[in-house]
């Protein structure tokens, strides 16, 4: 029986690299940091290379780093999206071994026992792993060892692509390689125990007495035994999600899958109906005789398992396939599968009107592209023009909108400057000119003060005071005063009209 071999993969820059992958136009020389909420305000979660060279460090307060690097751009981190991406990588990494799991929020662990010979040995396997992660836009540090703890330590504190066969490689590493909390590491440093070798030289009885109340995951003695292989730490691998797929293996190569598509769609929908599921995405794959594969992907705005509707989404798209000398295998796979219980029409025979709308969206998106149709989506910003973005309709269901102050239906982009003829102190203008019209304010509500977003705006950006006004003709407008008199951020305040109420 082969000795157990565990590979640890460290993806410490996953958050920033995932963000940059979704924003490919970001300049490499512009410092960028991702921030999360801390006890005393935002703290730096991850940084790009330019910010790292400028001295921006993880865990520091965002305000301190902005003072250190005035050109630093700070965006909100997306920990939930990062964890979802890591979960997908768990199953993607099983090309190197049958058992894999997530290791914290920035790593993977694989059991590759007996599999390295398929890649030319462990050194070649690690090189292949690192190269494939690099092609995916991710920086990975890897190590292989007889157990999880040793592999984790070498991947983060050892040499590049380390290969270990016993615990001797761990002795020169710092005690931080034992996966201990910051408080425990601080205590060990105060005791003069800086390296794993120093800790291993301490009598076990002394360590047991000192840390007998520590939890198992933060007990130096237990972590040392795990790293040295004296205590088992199995890899608990998640089961891969069930793939719902319909296949057609052909006796002879064909050039067009049209005749087989209705049967494949009906079979796939029957499989989903048996499980009370629906899908948001379908992938039609044809496997050519030369070994190449061609895919066509269609998506829906809502989960569906109606065969006729899903079949129509492929209208006009099969011509994009390049059959070459033909294909002899066709598969239809359901992706983004969600629970979908059977629905019954009302007693009057009517069906849900929203269902008709989603089908219309699906057909238009399939014909003109998913980016041709969009809907407003809320963004986490205080500034009104940043609080709404255009989101694709063919996506997961939008969350319900939060409670927000009264806002106009139509915003002017950009806000239009108005010329004030007479203003009420600390209130709106009593009379102003907009688009060559002189308007008199009959009544108003406000102000609503919106401060600059210091993590986005440049220093010196002025605050805004918004007013909801109604003129003598009954028109309801949304105006704001930019800045205050004598605020030291420019000349006299300026007035703008930003929106029109219905």
Secondary structure, 3 states (H helix, E strand, C coil): CCCCCEEEEECCCHHHHHHHHHCCCCCCCCCEEEEEEECCEEEEEEECHHHHHCCCCCCCEHHHHHHHCCCCEEEECCHHHHHHHHHHHHHHHHHCCCEEEECCCCEEEEECCCCHHHHCCHHHHHHHHHHHHHHCCCCCEEEEECCHHHHHHHHHHCCCCEECCCHHHHCCCEHHHHCCCHHHHHHHHHCCCCEHHHHHCCCHHHHHHHCCCCCHHHCHHHHHHHHHCCCCCCCCCCCCCCCEEEEEEEEEEECCCHHHHHHHHHHHHHHHHHCCEEEEEEEEEEEECCCCEEEEEEEEEEEECCHHHHHHCCCCCHHHCCCCCCEEEEEEEEEEEEECCCCCCCCCCCCCHHHHHHHHHHHHHHHHCHHHCEEEEECCCCCHHHCEEEEECCCCCCCCCCCCCCCCCEEEEEEEEEEEEEECCCCCEEEEEECCEEEEEEEEEEEEEECCCCCCCCCCCCCEEEEEEEECCCCEEEEEEECCCCCCCCCCCEEEEEEECC
